[in-house]
Amino acid sequence: MTDLFSVAGKTALVTGASRGLGKAIAIALAAKGARVLCSCSRAGGAQATVDSIVAAGGTAQELVADLADEHSVRQLASQALQLGSVDILVNCGGTIFRAPAHEFPMAEWRKVIAVNLDAAFLLAQLLGAEMIKRRSGKIINIASMLSYSGGITVPAYTASKHAIAGVTKALANEWAQHNIQINAIAPGYFRTDNTAALQADEQRNSAILARIPANRWGEPEDLAGAAVFLASPASDYVNGHVLAVDGGWLAR
């Protein structure tokens, strides 16, 4: 029987692949047979990810791009396509800035929106155009629990993640007819650099844990199965969906 969860022979571009969720997703896709292009913001940043994949018998290489810069994002898409067709795009690269809304610097607002939203849309647009020609492709955007709620002192991040959920649905409406599946994963509270401040805040940490039925923070590896599912033929009739991987947070 065909392995519905195999991505053998496919090429995946994963942004934010240097650490955390992006690294775990890149390693998971490689383990299921994909050649993985690991994008990061500085040269050598994703080397540990590439080394892990190669050590396990997989194929990977690093690409460098500043997701806050449109020209750099366009170059990333061009470089990826020069290496062959991109069958799977995972928009995982992201950033966050914390400040009270009435003091939030507009420069930081623009940076968060550029990295979390603009880069994701532009990569989807540039690589999606090629997917349309081939009538095949998978795009996975990384949403958030803040695609559903407002959060505290993170207005730009919240805006970007609400928008990612909307863009996911909008692209699915247009591109499903071309046999392209565009979905999103909304991670719950995971142990990553982006949540370091919350983990260190005893009051916030306790409040978060109290609401998670699984009674623990998520680890990056907890996202692997969802990513493989949405990248593989197992999800060929799943489109425009935001899949929460949250330990039950939304159910509480």
C-alpha positions as CSV (number, residue, x, y, z in Angstrom):
1,M,0.0,0.0,0.0
2,T,1.2,3.5,-0.8
3,D,2.5,5.4,2.2
4,L,0.0,8.3,2.4
5,F,2.5,10.2,4.6
6,S,5.5,9.9,2.4
7,V,7.0,13.0,0.8
8,A,9.8,11.1,-0.9
9,G,11.0,12.8,-4.1
10,K,9.6,16.2,-3.0
11,T,11.5,19.4,-2.3
12,A,10.4,21.4,0.7
13,L,11.4,25.0,1.5
14,V,11.1,25.7,5.2
15,T,11.7,29.2,6.5
16,G,12.8,29.7,10.1
17,A,14.6,26.4,9.9
18,S,17.5,27.3,12.2
19,R,15.8,26.4,15.5
20,G,12.5,25.7,17.3
21,L,9.5,24.8,15.3
22,G,11.1,25.3,11.9
23,K,14.0,23.0,12.7
24,A,11.6,20.3,14.0
25,I,9.5,20.6,10.8
26,A,12.5,20.4,8.5
27,I,13.8,17.3,10.2
28,A,10.4,15.6,10.1
29,L,9.9,16.3,6.4
30,A,13.4,15.0,5.7
31,A,12.7,11.8,7.7
32,K,9.7,11.2,5.4
33,G,11.9,11.5,2.3
34,A,11.8,15.2,1.3
35,R,14.8,17.2,0.2
36,V,14.7,20.2,2.5
37,L,15.9,23.7,1.8
38,C,16.5,25.2,5.2
39,S,16.1,29.0,5.2
40,C,17.5,31.2,7.9
41,S,18.4,34.8,8.4
42,R,22.2,34.5,8.6
43,A,24.8,32.3,7.0
44,G,25.5,29.2,9.1
45,G,22.3,29.7,11.1
46,A,20.6,26.5,9.9
47,Q,23.8,24.4,9.7
48,A,22.8,22.4,12.8
49,T,19.5,21.5,11.1
50,V,21.2,20.5,7.9
51,D,23.8,18.4,9.8
52,S,21.0,16.6,11.7
53,I,19.2,15.8,8.5
54,V,22.3,14.6,6.7
55,A,23.5,12.5,9.7
56,A,20.1,10.7,9.5
57,G,20.6,9.9,5.8
58,G,18.5,12.8,4.5
59,T,19.2,15.6,2.0
60,A,19.3,19.2,3.0
61,Q,21.0,22.5,2.3
62,E,20.9,26.0,3.7
63,L,19.5,29.1,2.0
64,V,19.9,32.6,3.6
65,A,17.3,35.4,3.5
66,D,16.2,38.3,5.6
67,L,12.4,37.9,5.7
68,A,12.0,41.5,6.7
69,D,13.4,42.6,3.3
70,E,11.2,42.1,0.2
71,H,14.2,41.9,-2.2
72,S,15.8,39.2,0.0
73,V,12.6,37.2,0.0
74,R,12.3,37.4,-3.8
75,Q,15.9,36.2,-4.0
76,L,15.1,33.3,-1.7
77,A,12.3,32.2,-4.0
78,S,14.5,32.5,-7.0
79,Q,17.3,30.5,-5.5
80,A,14.9,27.8,-4.4
81,L,13.5,27.5,-7.9
82,Q,16.9,27.4,-9.5
83,L,17.5,24.3,-7.5
84,G,14.4,22.6,-9.0
85,S,10.7,22.7,-8.3
86,V,9.5,23.5,-4.8
87,D,6.7,21.1,-4.0
88,I,6.2,22.1,-0.3
89,L,6.4,25.5,1.2
90,V,6.4,25.9,5.0
91,N,6.2,29.5,6.1
92,C,7.6,29.1,9.6
93,G,10.0,32.1,9.9
94,G,8.6,34.6,12.3
95,T,9.4,37.3,14.9
96,I,7.7,38.9,17.9
97,F,8.1,42.2,19.8
98,R,6.5,42.9,23.1
99,A,5.4,46.4,24.2
100,P,2.2,48.0,25.5
101,A,-0.1,48.9,22.6
102,H,0.0,52.7,23.5
103,E,3.8,52.6,23.3
104,F,4.3,50.1,20.5
105,P,7.0,51.5,18.1
106,M,5.9,51.7,14.5
107,A,9.3,50.5,13.3
108,E,8.7,47.2,15.2
109,W,5.1,47.0,14.0
110,R,6.4,47.1,10.4
111,K,9.1,44.6,11.0
112,V,6.8,42.0,12.6
113,I,4.2,42.4,9.8
114,A,6.9,42.2,7.1
115,V,8.4,39.0,8.5
116,N,5.3,37.2,9.7
117,L,2.9,38.2,6.9
118,D,4.4,39.9,3.9
119,A,7.2,37.3,3.5
120,A,4.8,34.4,3.8
121,F,2.4,35.9,1.2
122,L,5.2,36.8,-1.2
123,L,6.8,33.3,-1.0
124,A,3.4,31.7,-1.5
125,Q,2.7,34.0,-4.5
126,L,6.1,33.4,-6.2
127,L,6.2,29.6,-5.5
128,G,2.5,29.2,-5.9
129,A,2.6,30.5,-9.5
130,E,4.9,27.6,-10.3
131,M,2.7,25.1,-8.4
132,I,-0.3,26.3,-10.5
133,K,1.6,25.5,-13.7
134,R,2.4,22.0,-12.4
135,R,-1.1,21.6,-10.8
136,S,0.5,20.3,-7.6
137,G,1.7,21.8,-4.4
138,K,1.4,22.1,-0.6
139,I,1.7,25.4,1.3
140,I,1.8,25.3,5.1
141,N,1.6,28.6,7.0
142,I,2.3,28.8,10.7
143,A,-0.5,30.5,12.6
144,S,-0.8,30.8,16.3
145,M,-3.2,30.7,19.3
146,L,-3.1,34.5,18.6
147,S,-4.9,33.8,15.4
148,Y,-7.9,33.3,17.7
149,S,-7.4,35.7,20.5
150,G,-5.8,39.1,21.2
151,G,-2.9,38.3,23.5
152,I,-1.2,40.9,25.7
153,T,1.4,43.5,24.6
154,V,1.9,41.8,21.2
155,P,-0.5,43.7,18.9
156,A,1.6,43.4,15.7
157,Y,2.2,39.7,16.2
158,T,-1.6,39.2,16.8
159,A,-2.4,41.2,13.7
160,S,0.0,39.2,11.6
161,K,-1.3,35.8,12.9
162,H,-4.9,36.7,12.4
163,A,-4.0,37.7,8.9
164,I,-2.1,34.5,8.2
165,A,-5.3,32.5,9.0
166,G,-7.2,34.7,6.6
167,V,-4.6,34.5,3.8
168,T,-4.5,30.7,4.2
169,K,-8.3,30.6,3.5
170,A,-8.1,33.2,0.7
171,L,-5.4,31.3,-1.2
172,A,-7.2,28.0,-0.8
173,N,-10.3,29.5,-2.3
174,E,-8.3,30.5,-5.4
175,W,-5.8,27.6,-5.8
176,A,-7.7,24.5,-4.7
177,Q,-8.9,24.2,-8.3
178,H,-5.2,23.8,-9.3
179,N,-4.7,20.8,-6.9
180,I,-2.8,23.0,-4.4
181,Q,-3.5,22.6,-0.7
182,I,-2.9,25.6,1.5
183,N,-3.4,25.1,5.2
184,A,-2.0,26.4,8.5
185,I,-0.9,25.0,11.8
186,A,-1.7,27.0,14.9
187,P,0.7,25.9,17.6
188,G,-0.3,26.3,21.2
189,Y,2.2,27.3,23.8
190,F,5.5,25.7,22.7
191,R,9.0,26.0,24.3
192,T,10.7,28.3,21.8
193,D,12.7,31.5,21.8
194,N,9.5,33.4,21.0
195,T,7.9,32.3,24.3
196,A,11.0,32.6,26.5
197,A,9.5,35.7,28.2
198,L,6.3,33.9,29.0
199,Q,8.1,30.8,30.3
200,A,10.3,33.1,32.6
201,D,7.2,34.9,34.0
202,E,6.1,32.7,36.9
203,Q,2.6,34.2,36.9
204,R,2.0,33.9,33.2
205,N,3.6,30.5,33.0
206,S,1.3,29.2,35.7
207,A,-1.8,30.6,34.1
208,I,-0.9,29.1,30.7
209,L,-0.2,25.7,32.2
210,A,-3.5,25.8,34.1
211,R,-5.4,26.2,30.9
212,I,-3.6,23.4,28.9
213,P,-5.4,20.0,29.5
214,A,-2.2,18.2,28.5
215,N,-0.6,20.0,31.5
216,R,2.6,20.8,29.7
217,W,4.1,23.2,27.2
218,G,4.5,21.8,23.7
219,E,7.9,20.7,22.4
220,P,8.9,21.5,18.8
221,E,8.8,17.8,17.9
222,D,5.1,17.8,18.8
223,L,4.4,19.7,15.6
224,A,6.1,17.1,13.4
225,G,3.1,14.9,12.7
226,A,0.8,17.8,11.7
227,A,3.4,19.2,9.3
228,V,4.0,15.8,7.7
229,F,0.2,15.3,7.4
230,L,-0.3,18.6,5.7
231,A,2.7,18.2,3.4
232,S,1.8,14.7,2.3
233,P,-0.9,13.0,0.1
234,A,-2.8,12.2,3.3
235,S,-4.2,15.8,3.2
236,D,-5.0,16.0,-0.5
237,Y,-8.7,16.9,0.3
238,V,-7.8,19.3,3.2
239,N,-7.8,22.9,2.2
240,G,-8.0,26.3,3.9
241,H,-7.9,24.7,7.3
242,V,-6.2,26.0,10.4
243,L,-5.1,23.0,12.5
244,A,-4.6,23.7,16.2
245,V,-1.8,21.7,17.8
246,D,-2.3,23.1,21.3
247,G,-2.5,20.3,23.9
248,G,-6.2,21.1,24.2
249,W,-5.8,24.9,24.9
250,L,-8.7,25.9,22.7
251,A,-11.0,23.3,24.2
252,R,-10.6,24.6,27.8
